[in-house]
């Protein structure tokens, strides 16, 4: 690939007598350029772009990405994130867990594939587990050039990195500058150099609750906001507390349409997710449950007891209360006492309004808990 400065811009004379090209392009120059990245690959992302797939531990993000990778390799459909089309070359870097577990998972996923699909998997799917380079585990902080060279040999269309924390040696993942410069910009450069999509599997933060509740869905990632800033598409995964095989897949960011949420069901026999026709949301986060349970002036200790009956950890309830005040969802009347914003309204009117707004499953749980309290 030629250097960008060789393709665009005008030549200027420097003060030392040498000449150089400007990286700035005119409208005419830009419109006359030929781009080869205008093709959507998967996850609503084009070549040269980054996708972020995130959830808390053990909520199905690795399984989802493996399903997507196999669909891409065979040219199959995996709604809503992979459309049916021509087979793609996919590199999946599995950097966590055991190789045997990974191998068994792929064997189950491909067990019912046709012979032609198996041939496509063998030709296009590159499952790589915990590679070792110079007697040390692969670290993209040091081995990005090696990855680029090897991936270029296979002309990959997509690279799936599972997970970001295992792939990079980061001193402080809360540091926007470090995450931007040491991780995301380097991955973006890799995607553009190889003209492929890079899918990054990451963990959702726990600073506000176990589900990583955030005021902005696109910034649920653990650590710095730069994780989400550089991604073209972002997908959040939340598992139903009533049925761990059902997940809520939320597209929190995309460039080619509205965000959406889909409910997917995992077949344990096939280790494969399938999109259902259910209408989301099917469950409520602990943050929402905490806010909705405060229908009158409530002490922190009382809120914690209500939270325990709702299955919310003591620390999470306390944190949810503080965040709700910052979000403008609750009011702190005095130290250790919280109330709804409608403090001027009667308790009965507050109750009626909240019942009208709260999903039925939450109403039943909250009502039972308040009576018990």
C-alpha positions as CSV (number, residue, x, y, z in Angstrom):
1,X,0.0,0.0,0.0
2,X,1.3,3.4,-0.9
3,X,1.8,6.1,1.7
4,X,-1.2,8.4,1.9
5,X,1.0,11.4,1.3
6,X,2.1,9.9,-2.1
7,X,-1.5,9.7,-3.2
8,X,-2.9,13.1,-2.4
9,X,-2.0,16.7,-1.7
10,X,0.2,19.2,-3.4
11,X,4.0,19.5,-3.1
12,X,5.4,22.4,-1.1
13,X,8.9,23.7,-0.6
14,X,10.3,23.6,3.0
15,X,12.5,26.2,4.6
16,X,15.5,23.8,4.4
17,X,15.2,23.6,0.6
18,X,13.6,20.2,0.6
19,X,10.0,19.5,-0.7
20,X,7.2,17.6,0.8
21,X,3.5,16.8,0.1
22,X,0.7,18.1,2.2
23,X,-1.7,15.5,3.7
24,X,-4.6,17.9,3.1
25,X,-6.7,17.2,0.0
26,X,-8.8,19.5,-2.2
27,X,-12.5,18.6,-2.9
28,X,-11.6,17.7,-6.5
29,X,-8.7,15.4,-5.4
30,X,-10.8,13.7,-2.8
31,X,-13.7,13.0,-5.1
32,X,-11.4,11.6,-7.8
33,X,-9.8,9.0,-5.4
34,X,-10.8,5.3,-5.7
35,X,-11.6,3.7,-2.4
36,X,-11.8,-0.1,-1.9
37,X,-13.4,-0.2,1.5
38,X,-17.0,0.6,0.6
39,X,-18.2,-2.9,1.4
40,X,-20.1,-4.0,4.5
41,X,-18.7,-7.2,6.0
42,X,-20.6,-7.8,9.3
43,X,-21.9,-6.1,12.4
44,X,-22.9,-3.1,10.2
45,X,-19.2,-2.4,9.7
46,X,-17.3,-1.8,6.5
47,X,-13.7,-2.7,5.6
48,X,-11.3,-0.6,7.6
49,X,-13.6,-0.2,10.6
50,X,-13.7,-1.5,14.2
51,X,-16.6,-3.3,16.0
52,X,-16.9,-3.5,19.8
53,X,-18.8,-6.5,21.2
54,X,-19.1,-6.3,25.0
55,X,-20.8,-7.9,28.0
56,X,-20.0,-8.9,31.6
57,X,-18.3,-12.3,32.0
58,X,-20.1,-15.4,30.8
59,X,-23.0,-13.7,29.0
60,X,-22.3,-15.2,25.6
61,X,-20.1,-12.7,23.8
62,X,-17.5,-15.4,22.7
63,X,-20.2,-17.8,21.5
64,X,-21.9,-15.0,19.6
65,X,-18.7,-14.0,17.8
66,X,-17.8,-17.6,17.0
67,X,-21.3,-18.1,15.5
68,X,-20.8,-14.9,13.5
69,X,-17.3,-16.0,12.3
70,X,-18.6,-19.4,11.1
71,X,-21.5,-17.7,9.3
72,X,-19.0,-15.3,7.5
73,X,-16.7,-18.2,6.6
74,X,-19.6,-20.1,4.9
75,X,-21.4,-17.2,3.4
76,X,-24.4,-17.9,5.7
77,X,-26.8,-15.6,7.5
78,X,-26.5,-15.0,11.2
79,X,-29.2,-12.4,11.9
80,X,-29.1,-9.6,12.8
81,X,-25.3,-9.1,12.4
82,X,-24.3,-11.2,9.4
83,X,-26.1,-11.1,6.1
84,X,-26.1,-14.0,3.6
85,X,-23.4,-13.4,1.0
86,X,-20.1,-14.6,-0.4
87,X,-17.9,-16.6,2.0
88,X,-15.3,-14.5,3.9
89,X,-11.9,-15.3,5.3
90,X,-12.1,-14.9,9.1
91,X,-9.2,-15.0,11.7
92,X,-10.5,-15.6,15.2
93,X,-7.9,-15.0,17.9
94,X,-9.0,-16.9,21.0
95,X,-6.8,-15.6,23.8
96,X,-8.8,-16.8,26.9
97,X,-9.7,-20.2,28.2
98,X,-8.4,-23.6,27.3
99,X,-7.7,-24.8,23.7
100,X,-9.6,-28.0,24.4
101,X,-12.7,-26.1,25.4
102,X,-12.4,-23.9,22.3
103,X,-12.0,-26.9,20.1
104,X,-15.0,-28.7,21.6
105,X,-17.1,-25.6,21.2
106,X,-16.3,-25.4,17.5
107,X,-16.9,-29.1,17.0
108,X,-20.4,-28.8,18.4
109,X,-21.1,-25.6,16.4
110,X,-20.1,-27.3,13.1
111,X,-21.5,-30.8,13.8
112,X,-24.6,-30.3,11.7
113,X,-22.9,-28.5,8.9
114,X,-23.2,-29.9,5.4
115,X,-20.1,-31.3,3.6
116,X,-19.9,-28.1,1.5
117,X,-20.2,-25.9,4.5
118,X,-17.4,-27.9,6.2
119,X,-15.2,-27.4,3.2
120,X,-15.8,-23.6,3.3
121,X,-15.0,-23.6,7.0
122,X,-11.7,-25.4,6.4
123,X,-10.8,-23.0,3.6
124,X,-11.9,-19.7,5.3
125,X,-12.0,-20.0,9.0
126,X,-8.8,-19.6,10.9
127,X,-9.3,-20.4,14.6
128,X,-6.1,-19.5,16.4
129,X,-5.8,-20.2,20.1
130,X,-3.3,-18.5,22.5
131,X,-0.4,-18.2,20.0
132,X,3.2,-18.1,21.3
133,X,5.8,-15.8,19.7
134,X,9.4,-16.0,20.8
135,X,8.5,-18.0,23.9
136,X,5.8,-15.6,25.1
137,X,2.1,-15.4,24.6
138,X,0.9,-13.1,21.8
139,X,0.6,-9.5,23.0
140,X,-0.6,-7.0,20.4
141,X,1.1,-4.3,22.4
142,X,4.4,-5.9,21.1
143,X,3.4,-8.2,18.2
144,X,1.0,-6.1,16.1
145,X,3.5,-6.2,13.2
146,X,3.6,-10.0,13.4
147,X,-0.2,-10.2,13.3
148,X,-0.3,-7.8,10.3
149,X,2.2,-9.8,8.4
150,X,0.5,-13.2,9.0
151,X,-3.0,-11.9,8.5
152,X,-1.9,-10.3,5.2
153,X,-0.8,-13.7,3.9
154,X,-4.3,-15.0,4.2
155,X,-6.1,-11.9,2.9
156,X,-8.5,-11.9,5.8
157,X,-11.8,-10.1,5.6
158,X,-12.4,-10.0,9.3
159,X,-10.3,-10.4,12.5
160,X,-12.0,-11.3,15.8
161,X,-10.0,-10.5,18.9
162,X,-11.3,-12.3,22.0
163,X,-10.6,-10.5,24.3
164,X,-9.1,-7.0,24.3
165,X,-7.8,-7.3,27.9
166,X,-5.9,-10.6,26.9
167,X,-4.6,-9.1,23.7
168,X,-3.0,-6.0,25.0
169,X,-0.8,-5.1,28.0
170,X,-2.5,-2.0,29.3
171,X,-1.2,-0.2,32.5
172,X,-4.5,1.7,33.0
173,X,-7.6,0.8,31.0
174,X,-9.3,3.9,32.5
175,X,-6.8,6.2,30.8
176,X,-8.3,7.6,27.6
177,X,-5.0,8.5,26.2
178,X,-3.5,5.1,26.7
179,X,-6.5,3.2,25.3
180,X,-6.8,5.5,22.3
181,X,-3.1,5.5,21.4
182,X,-2.0,2.1,22.5
183,X,-5.0,0.1,21.5
184,X,-7.8,1.6,19.4
185,X,-5.7,3.7,17.0
186,X,-3.4,0.8,16.4
187,X,-6.4,-1.5,15.7
188,X,-7.9,1.1,13.3
189,X,-4.6,1.3,11.5
190,X,-4.5,-2.5,11.3
191,X,-8.0,-2.6,9.9
192,X,-7.2,0.0,7.2
193,X,-3.9,-1.6,6.2
194,X,-5.5,-5.0,5.8
195,X,-8.7,-3.6,4.4
196,X,-10.7,-5.7,6.8
197,X,-13.1,-5.4,9.8
198,X,-11.6,-5.8,13.3
199,X,-14.1,-7.1,15.9
200,X,-12.9,-6.5,19.5
201,X,-14.5,-8.5,22.3
202,X,-14.4,-6.6,25.6
203,X,-15.9,-6.6,29.1
204,X,-18.6,-4.3,30.3
205,X,-17.6,-2.2,33.2
206,X,-18.8,-2.9,36.8
207,X,-18.3,0.6,38.3
208,X,-22.0,1.2,38.5
209,X,-23.4,-2.3,38.9
210,X,-22.8,-5.9,37.9
211,X,-24.5,-5.2,34.6
212,X,-22.2,-2.2,33.9
213,X,-25.1,0.2,33.8
214,X,-24.2,3.4,32.0
215,X,-26.1,6.5,31.1
216,X,-24.9,6.0,27.5
217,X,-25.2,2.5,26.0
218,X,-22.3,3.2,23.6
219,X,-20.0,3.7,26.6
220,X,-20.7,0.6,28.7
221,X,-17.2,-0.8,28.1
222,X,-15.0,-1.3,31.2
223,X,-12.5,1.5,31.4
224,X,-12.0,4.6,29.3
225,X,-14.6,6.0,26.9
226,X,-12.1,5.7,24.1
227,X,-13.1,2.1,23.7
228,X,-16.4,3.2,22.3
229,X,-15.3,6.4,20.6
230,X,-13.2,4.6,17.9
231,X,-15.7,1.8,17.1
232,X,-18.0,2.2,14.2
233,X,-20.5,-0.3,15.6
234,X,-21.1,-1.3,19.2
235,X,-23.1,-4.3,20.5
236,X,-24.0,-4.9,24.2
237,X,-25.0,-8.3,25.4
238,X,-27.1,-8.8,28.6
239,X,-28.3,-12.1,29.8
240,X,-31.8,-12.7,31.3
241,X,-31.6,-13.5,35.0
242,X,-34.6,-15.8,34.6
243,X,-33.1,-17.7,31.6
244,X,-29.4,-17.6,31.0
245,X,-29.8,-19.0,27.5
246,X,-31.7,-15.9,26.4
247,X,-29.7,-12.7,25.7
248,X,-30.6,-9.2,24.9
249,X,-28.4,-8.0,22.0
250,X,-28.4,-4.2,21.7
251,X,-26.9,-2.4,18.8
252,X,-25.8,0.8,20.7
253,X,-24.0,2.4,17.8
254,X,-24.0,2.1,14.1
255,X,-23.5,4.4,11.0
256,X,-26.1,3.0,8.7
257,X,-29.4,3.1,10.5
258,X,-31.2,3.3,13.8
259,X,-30.0,1.4,16.9
260,X,-32.0,-1.7,17.9
261,X,-32.4,-4.5,20.4
262,X,-33.0,-8.2,19.5
263,X,-33.7,-11.1,21.8
264,X,-31.6,-14.2,21.0
265,X,-31.9,-17.8,22.2
266,X,-29.0,-20.2,22.7
267,X,-29.4,-23.8,21.7
268,X,-27.1,-25.7,24.1
269,X,-27.1,-28.7,21.8
270,X,-25.7,-26.7,18.9
271,X,-24.0,-23.9,20.8
272,X,-25.7,-21.5,18.5
273,X,-27.7,-18.4,19.0
274,X,-30.9,-17.7,17.0
275,X,-32.8,-14.5,16.9
276,X,-36.4,-14.8,18.2
277,X,-39.5,-12.7,17.5
278,X,-39.8,-11.6,21.1
279,X,-40.2,-7.9,21.7
280,X,-37.5,-6.4,24.0
281,X,-36.9,-5.6,26.8
282,X,-37.6,-8.8,28.5
283,X,-35.8,-7.9,31.7
284,X,-34.8,-4.9,33.7
285,X,-31.3,-3.9,34.9
286,X,-30.6,-3.6,38.6
287,X,-30.1,0.1,38.2
288,X,-33.7,0.5,36.9
289,X,-35.0,-1.8,39.6
290,X,-33.4,0.3,42.3
291,X,-34.8,3.5,40.9
292,X,-38.3,2.1,40.4
293,X,-38.3,0.7,44.0
294,X,-37.9,4.2,45.5
295,X,-41.5,5.4,45.5
296,X,-41.2,7.5,48.8
297,X,-38.6,8.8,51.1
298,X,-36.4,5.8,51.7
299,X,-33.3,5.3,53.9
300,X,-30.2,3.7,52.3
301,X,-30.5,0.8,54.7
302,X,-34.1,0.2,53.7
303,X,-33.2,0.5,50.0
304,X,-30.5,-2.1,50.5
305,X,-32.9,-4.5,52.1
306,X,-35.4,-4.0,49.2
307,X,-32.5,-4.6,46.8
308,X,-31.5,-7.9,48.5
309,X,-35.1,-9.1,47.9
310,X,-34.8,-8.1,44.3
311,X,-31.5,-10.0,44.0
312,X,-29.3,-6.9,44.0
313,X,-26.0,-6.9,45.9
314,X,-25.7,-4.4,48.8
315,X,-22.8,-2.5,47.2
316,X,-24.6,-2.3,43.8
317,X,-27.8,-0.8,45.4
318,X,-25.7,1.8,47.2
319,X,-23.9,2.7,43.9
320,X,-27.2,2.7,42.0
321,X,-28.6,5.3,44.4
322,X,-25.7,7.6,43.9
323,X,-25.7,7.3,40.1
324,X,-29.5,7.9,40.0
325,X,-29.0,11.2,41.8
326,X,-26.4,12.2,39.3
327,X,-28.7,11.1,36.5
328,X,-31.6,13.2,37.9
329,X,-33.7,10.1,38.5
330,X,-33.8,10.4,42.3
331,X,-33.3,13.2,44.9
332,X,-31.2,13.0,48.0
333,X,-33.4,14.6,50.6
334,X,-30.7,14.4,53.3
335,X,-27.8,12.3,54.2
336,X,-28.7,8.6,53.7
337,X,-32.3,9.4,52.5
338,X,-33.5,9.2,48.9
339,X,-36.8,10.1,47.3
340,X,-38.4,10.4,43.9
341,X,-38.2,13.7,42.2
342,X,-41.9,14.3,42.5
343,X,-41.6,15.1,46.2
344,X,-44.4,17.6,46.0
345,X,-46.9,15.0,44.8
346,X,-48.7,12.7,47.1
347,X,-47.5,9.2,47.6
348,X,-50.5,7.8,45.9
349,X,-50.1,9.8,42.7
350,X,-46.4,8.8,42.6
351,X,-47.4,5.2,42.9
352,X,-50.0,5.5,40.1
353,X,-47.6,7.2,37.7
354,X,-44.8,4.7,38.3
355,X,-47.2,1.7,38.0
356,X,-48.2,3.1,34.5
357,X,-44.5,3.4,33.5
358,X,-42.9,0.2,35.0
359,X,-43.0,-3.1,33.1
360,X,-45.4,-5.7,34.6
361,X,-42.6,-8.0,35.8
362,X,-41.0,-5.2,37.8
363,X,-44.3,-4.0,39.2
364,X,-45.0,-7.4,40.6
365,X,-41.5,-7.8,42.2
366,X,-41.5,-4.2,43.6
367,X,-45.0,-4.4,45.1
368,X,-44.2,-7.7,46.8
369,X,-41.0,-6.4,48.2
370,X,-42.6,-3.1,49.5
371,X,-45.3,-5.1,51.3
372,X,-42.7,-7.4,52.8
373,X,-40.7,-4.4,54.0
